[in-house]
Amino acid sequence: MRTIIALILAALLACSSAFMSSPAFTARPATSLNVDIKIEVNAGEPIENAIRRFKREVNKSGHLFELRHKRYHENSQEKRKRKTAQARQRKRFERIQKRRMQQQNRT
């Protein structure tokens, strides 16, 4: 019984030391995406609202979008195609928004 407990303790110690920071891993190279997003949490504000505002800021900054595309290598032709498709989609959205605003102003 004691040997089983000793083995379990040894396994737990081995696992816990695997998650400790070592000097080799503390100096990480800086990424090209310097994320510096901050929000002000008001007094008495629910944490859910603060998290929602933080997520919105992260999405607006575009860091996750860029990170998704940097995950795999993308040659220049693929990048150009993606950028033109994004521009086309953005222009289409702007036209739709413009039409909606004109319709709202008429009424």
C-alpha positions as CSV (number, residue, x, y, z in Angstrom):
1,M,0.0,0.0,0.0
2,R,2.8,2.4,0.9
3,T,4.6,1.7,-2.4
4,I,1.4,2.6,-4.3
5,I,1.2,5.9,-2.4
6,A,4.9,6.6,-3.0
7,L,4.5,5.9,-6.7
8,I,1.5,8.2,-6.9
9,L,3.3,11.0,-5.0
10,A,6.3,10.6,-7.3
11,A,4.1,10.8,-10.4
12,L,2.4,13.9,-9.0
13,L,5.8,15.6,-8.3
14,A,7.0,14.8,-11.8
15,C,3.9,16.3,-13.3
16,S,4.0,19.4,-11.2
17,S,7.6,20.1,-12.0
18,A,6.8,19.8,-15.7
19,F,4.7,22.9,-15.4
20,M,7.1,25.0,-13.5
21,S,8.9,27.8,-15.5
22,S,12.5,27.0,-16.3
23,P,15.1,29.6,-17.3
24,A,15.2,28.2,-20.8
25,F,11.5,29.1,-21.4
26,T,11.3,32.5,-19.8
27,A,13.1,34.4,-22.5
28,R,10.6,34.1,-25.4
29,P,11.1,36.0,-28.6
30,A,8.7,38.8,-29.2
31,T,5.9,38.1,-31.7
32,S,5.2,40.5,-34.6
33,L,1.7,40.9,-33.1
34,N,2.2,43.3,-30.2
35,V,-1.1,43.0,-28.3
36,D,-1.8,46.0,-26.2
37,I,-5.5,46.0,-25.5
38,K,-6.8,47.6,-22.3
39,I,-10.2,48.3,-21.0
40,E,-11.3,50.3,-18.0
41,V,-13.5,48.4,-15.6
42,N,-15.9,50.7,-13.8
43,A,-16.8,50.4,-10.2
44,G,-19.7,48.0,-9.6
45,E,-19.6,46.8,-13.3
46,P,-20.4,43.1,-13.7
47,I,-17.4,41.1,-14.9
48,E,-19.5,39.7,-17.8
49,N,-19.9,43.2,-19.2
50,A,-16.1,43.8,-18.9
51,I,-15.3,40.5,-20.6
52,R,-17.8,41.3,-23.4
53,R,-16.2,44.7,-23.9
54,F,-12.7,43.1,-23.9
55,K,-13.7,40.6,-26.5
56,R,-15.2,43.3,-28.7
57,E,-11.9,45.3,-28.5
58,V,-9.9,42.2,-29.4
59,N,-12.1,41.6,-32.4
60,K,-11.9,45.2,-33.5
61,S,-8.1,45.2,-33.3
62,G,-7.8,42.4,-35.8
63,H,-5.1,40.5,-33.9
64,L,-6.9,37.2,-33.9
65,F,-7.7,37.6,-37.6
66,E,-4.0,38.1,-38.4
67,L,-2.9,35.3,-36.1
68,R,-5.3,32.9,-37.9
69,H,-3.6,33.7,-41.2
70,K,-0.1,33.5,-39.9
71,R,-0.7,30.0,-38.5
72,Y,0.2,28.5,-41.9
73,H,2.4,29.7,-44.6
74,E,0.6,31.7,-47.2
75,N,2.4,32.6,-50.5
76,S,2.0,36.0,-52.1
77,Q,-0.6,34.8,-54.6
78,E,-2.9,33.4,-51.9
79,K,-2.4,36.5,-49.8
80,R,-3.3,38.8,-52.7
81,K,-6.5,36.7,-53.5
82,R,-7.5,36.9,-49.8
83,K,-6.9,40.6,-49.6
84,T,-9.0,41.3,-52.8
85,A,-11.8,39.1,-51.5
86,Q,-11.8,41.0,-48.2
87,A,-11.8,44.3,-50.0
88,R,-14.7,43.2,-52.2
89,Q,-16.6,42.0,-49.1
90,R,-15.9,45.3,-47.3
91,K,-17.1,47.4,-50.3
92,R,-20.2,45.4,-50.6
93,F,-21.0,45.9,-46.9
94,E,-20.3,49.6,-47.2
95,R,-22.8,49.8,-50.2
96,I,-25.4,48.0,-48.2
97,Q,-24.9,50.3,-45.2
98,K,-25.1,53.4,-47.4
99,R,-28.4,52.2,-48.9
100,R,-29.8,51.5,-45.4
101,M,-28.9,55.0,-44.2
102,Q,-30.5,56.6,-47.3
103,Q,-33.7,54.6,-46.7
104,Q,-33.7,55.7,-43.0
105,N,-33.3,59.3,-44.0
106,R,-36.2,59.2,-46.4
107,T,-38.6,58.0,-43.7
